[in-house]
């Protein structure tokens, strides 16, 4: 599949050309990420509460530089927290969307047209068989045989109707997965988690 960045490298996995999504695994990852984000935020609050307390006991030129840098880093960390929350929202979106399809999904989006064509081909084969039944001369048949043939034709018509219904279901699933991927890739493109660098305390001494 040709995309600049495919969400399922993160949220699922590839098996050759086949994409596999495990909703239960996504839910576990979501729970772990949620706990990690909460822990991250609590650590930020604790650290900056301590630094605020320290600012009352250190007040010189170096301190002003240090605490100016602290405020700048705090803004970056808050941005990181918000970006992580956005990533968590993507997990929520994926779980909700894929649960409506199934808990385990394996699909090759590149094969969509081929699969739909197979449905169409099968439907045409059924149409040919129905036409053959329609062309049969039943004038020489007994009522029992004529009824049996009519019943067989009706069964074929039911099969054709089922094929049409199933084709639409499969087509809709393909299209839904394609749309989910587009939506997720768009959301991911808006997330920018900045790398947090360790501060060199010697700069403020």
MODA-V100725 format. One record per residue. N is the residue number from 1. PHI is phi in degrees with one decimal (NA if undefined). Layout:
N	PHI
N	PHI
//
This chain:
1	NA
2	-99.4
3	-141.7
4	-70.0
5	-157.2
6	-102.4
7	-58.2
8	-76.5
9	-67.7
10	-96.2
11	-97.1
12	-148.1
13	-151.9
14	-103.5
15	-119.4
16	67.7
17	-92.3
18	-94.6
19	-96.9
20	-121.3
21	-121.2
22	-112.7
23	-63.5
24	-63.6
25	-67.7
26	-61.8
27	-64.6
28	-64.9
29	-63.2
30	-62.4
31	-62.4
32	-64.1
33	-64.6
34	-59.1
35	-64.3
36	-65.2
37	-65.3
38	-62.3
39	-64.2
40	-58.4
41	-67.2
42	-62.5
43	-64.4
44	-60.2
45	-60.4
46	-63.4
47	-62.2
48	-75.1
49	-66.2
50	-65.2
51	-67.3
52	-62.8
53	-64.3
54	-66.2
55	-63.3
56	-77.6
57	-115.4
58	-136.1
59	-146.1
60	-144.3
61	-59.6
62	-64.8
63	-64.0
64	-62.7
65	-62.3
66	-62.5
67	-74.6
68	-66.1
69	-65.9
70	-59.7
71	-65.0
72	-65.2
73	-68.4
74	-63.7
75	-62.3
76	-63.0
77	-67.1
78	-64.7
79	-64.0
80	-61.5
81	-59.9
82	-65.0
83	-67.1
84	-64.8
85	-63.6
86	-64.5
87	-63.2
88	-63.2
89	-63.4
90	-66.2
91	-59.4
92	-59.5
93	-60.1
94	-61.0
95	-61.4
96	-63.1
97	-68.4
98	-78.3
99	-62.1
100	-73.2
101	-100.1
102	165.5
103	-80.6
104	-130.8
105	-127.5
106	-125.5
107	-150.6
108	-115.8
109	-64.0
110	-67.3
111	-94.5
112	-54.2
113	-63.2
114	-65.5
115	-65.4
116	-61.9
117	-61.8
118	-61.3
119	-60.9
120	-63.0
121	-63.0
122	-65.3
123	-62.5
124	-65.4
125	-61.9
126	-64.2
127	-59.8
128	-62.6
129	-65.3
130	-63.0
131	-62.8
132	-62.7
133	-63.0
134	-64.3
135	-84.9
136	-66.9
137	-91.1
138	-98.7
139	-64.6
140	-92.3
141	-85.5
142	-73.1
143	-59.9
144	-60.9
145	-67.1
146	-61.1
147	-65.1
148	-64.4
149	-66.1
150	-64.1
151	-66.1
152	-63.1
153	-63.1
154	-64.2
155	-63.4
156	-63.1
157	-63.2
158	-63.5
159	-62.5
160	-62.5
161	-62.0
162	-66.2
163	-61.7
164	-61.5
165	-64.3
166	-65.6
167	-61.0
168	-64.7
169	-62.8
170	-63.8
171	-60.4
172	-65.1
173	-65.9
174	-56.4
175	-66.0
176	-65.9
177	-63.9
178	-60.4
179	-68.3
180	-60.1
181	-62.4
182	-61.4
183	-62.6
184	-67.2
185	-62.1
186	-64.6
187	-65.0
188	-64.6
189	-65.4
190	-90.3
191	-91.8
192	-135.8
193	-88.4
194	-76.0
195	-70.8
196	-90.0
197	-96.3
198	-71.6
199	-73.7
200	-94.5
201	-63.6
202	-63.9
203	-66.6
204	-112.8
205	-105.4
//
